[in-house]
Amino acid sequence: MYLNIEKKQEIFGKHGKGTTDTGSAESQIALFTYRISHLTEHLKKNRKDYVTARSLTQLVGKRRALLNYLYDRDVNRYRAIIKALGLRK
């Protein structure tokens, strides 16, 4: 499996407030970003996998909704997560 417990703890430890901080917007956005990059690589090899393409679209929508929430609540946290993940250039 591509996303095991150790990988999740690494993502949450790097972008959250600790390895047990699984609910903050920053840690969820980081997790979604990791999953999106994995699905994107899968779709480059399997371009006719429509179920995965739909899942990817849904994940991007969830991440965008969380980013919009974070932007409305605290612009500085929004800018920090965008910069940390390299989502915008």
GUKOL-634336 format. One record per atom (N, C-alpha, C): x, y, z. Coordinates in steps of 0.1 Angstrom, whole numbers, padded with zeros to 4 digits, always signed. Example, Ala and Ser with C-alpha at 12.3 -4.5 7.8 and 13.67 -1.06 7.14 Angstrom:
BEGIN
+0132-0057+0078/+0123-0045+0078/+0132-0033+0078/+0128-0022+0071/+0137-0011+0071/+0129+0000+0079/
This chain:
BEGIN
+0008-0012+0000/+0000+0000+0000/+0009+0012+0000/+0005+0022-0008/+0014+0034-0009/+0013+0044+0003/+0002+0043+0011/+0000+0052+0022/-0001+0044+0035/+0010+0041+0041/+0009+0034+0053/+0010+0043+0065/+0009+0038+0077/+0008+0046+0089/+0021+0055+0091/+0032+0049+0088/+0045+0057+0089/+0045+0069+0080/+0040+0067+0068/+0040+0078+0058/+0030+0089+0063/+0018+0085+0068/+0009+0094+0073/+0015+0102+0085/+0021+0095+0094/+0027+0102+0106/+0038+0112+0101/+0045+0108+0091/+0056+0117+0086/+0049+0130+0080/+0038+0128+0072/+0031+0140+0067/+0025+0149+0078/+0019+0142+0087/+0013+0150+0098/+0023+0157+0107/+0034+0150+0109/+0045+0156+0117/+0052+0168+0110/+0053+0167+0097/+0059+0178+0090/+0050+0190+0088/+0037+0188+0085/+0028+0199+0082/+0018+0202+0093/+0017+0193+0103/+0007+0196+0114/+0014+0201+0126/+0008+0200+0137/+0013+0204+0150/+0020+0193+0157/+0020+0181+0151/+0026+0169+0157/+0021+0157+0149/+0026+0145+0153/+0022+0133+0145/+0008+0129+0148/+0002+0134+0159/-0012+0130+0163/-0022+0141+0158/-0017+0152+0152/-0025+0162+0147/-0031+0159+0133/-0041+0151+0132/-0047+0146+0120/-0058+0154+0115/-0064+0163+0123/-0076+0170+0119/-0074+0184+0114/-0062+0190+0116/-0060+0204+0112/-0061+0205+0097/-0064+0217+0092/-0066+0219+0078/-0052+0217+0071/-0041+0222+0077/-0028+0220+0071/-0025+0206+0069/-0027+0198+0079/-0023+0184+0077/-0032+0176+0067/-0045+0180+0067/-0054+0174+0057/-0050+0178+0043/-0047+0191+0041/-0043+0195+0028/-0030+0188+0023/-0020+0186+0033/-0008+0180+0029/-0011+0165+0025/-0020+0158+0033/-0023+0145+0030/-0030+0144+0016/-0039+0153+0013/-0046+0153+0000/-0036+0155-0011/-0026+0164-0009/-0016+0167-0019/-0008+0155-0022/-0004+0147-0012/+0003+0135-0014/-0005+0125-0022/-0017+0123-0018/-0026+0114-0025/-0028+0118-0040/-0030+0131-0042/-0032+0137-0055/-0020+0134-0064/-0008+0136-0059/+0004+0133-0067/+0005+0118-0070/+0002+0110-0061/+0002+0096-0063/-0008+0092-0074/-0020+0097-0073/-0030+0093-0083/-0026+0099-0097/-0020+0111-0097/-0016+0117-0110/-0006+0108-0117/+0004+0103-0109/+0014+0094-0115/+0007+0081-0120/-0003+0076-0113/-0010+0064-0117/-0017+0067-0130/-0023+0078-0131/-0031+0081-0144/-0022+0084-0156/-0010+0088-0153/+0000+0089-0165/+0002+0076-0171/+0002+0065-0163/+0005+0052-0168/-0008+0045-0173/-0019+0048-0167/-0032+0042-0169/-0042+0052-0173/-0041+0057-0185/-0050+0069-0189/-0064+0065-0190/-0068+0053-0191/-0082+0049-0193/-0089+0045-0180/-0082+0047-0169/-0088+0044-0156/-0097+0055-0151/-0109+0054-0155/-0119+0065-0153/-0123+0066-0138/-0123+0055-0131/-0127+0056-0117/-0116+0063-0109/-0104+0061-0112/-0093+0068-0105/-0093+0083-0109/-0096+0086-0122/-0097+0100-0126/-0108+0107-0119/-0119+0100-0116/-0130+0107-0109/-0126+0109-0094/-0119+0099-0088/-0114+0101-0075/-0104+0112-0074/-0096+0114-0084/-0086+0125-0084/-0094+0138-0084/-0104+0139-0092/-0112+0151-0093/-0118+0155-0080/-0124+0144-0073/-0130+0147-0060/-0120+0151-0050/-0108+0145-0050/-0097+0149-0040/-0093+0164-0043/-0091+0167-0055/-0088+0181-0058/-0098+0191-0053/-0111+0187-0055/-0122+0195-0050/-0122+0197-0035/-0119+0186-0028/-0118+0186-0013/-0107+0195-0009/-0095+0193-0015/-0084+0202-0012/-0087+0216-0014/-0093+0219-0025/-0096+0233-0029/-0106+0239-0018/-0116+0231-0014/-0125+0236-0004/-0118+0239+0010/-0108+0230+0013/-0101+0233+0026/-0092+0245+0024/-0086+0247+0012/-0078+0258+0010/-0086+0271+0011/-0098+0271+0005/-0107+0282+0006/-0111+0285+0020/-0114+0275+0028/-0117+0276+0042/-0105+0283+0050/-0093+0278+0047/-0082+0283+0054/-0079+0298+0050/-0082+0301+0037/-0080+0315+0033/-0090+0324+0039/-0102+0320+0041/-0112+0328+0048/-0109+0330+0063/-0103+0320+0069/-0101+0321+0084/-0088+0328+0087/-0077+0324+0080/-0064+0330+0083/-0055+0330+0071/-0053+0341+0065/-0045+0342+0053/-0031+0338+0055/-0025+0341+0066/-0011+0337+0069/-0009+0322+0069/-0018+0315+0075/-0017+0300+0075/-0019+0295+0061/-0028+0301+0053/-0030+0297+0039/-0017+0299+0031/-0011+0311+0033/+0001+0313+0025/+0013+0304+0030/+0013+0300+0042/+0024+0291+0047/+0022+0277+0042/+0010+0272+0041/+0008+0259+0036/+0010+0259+0020/+0006+0269+0014/+0008+0270-0001/+0023+0270-0004/+0031+0277+0004/+0045+0278+0002/+0052+0265+0006/+0048+0258+0017/+0054+0246+0022/+0051+0235+0012/+0040+0234+0006/+0037+0223-0004/+0040+0227-0018/+0043+0239-0021/+0047+0243-0034/+0035+0243-0044/+0023+0246-0039/+0011+0245-0048/+0010+0256-0058/+0016+0268-0055/+0015+0279-0065/+0029+0284-0067/+0031+0290-0078/+0045+0295-0081/+0045+0310-0083/
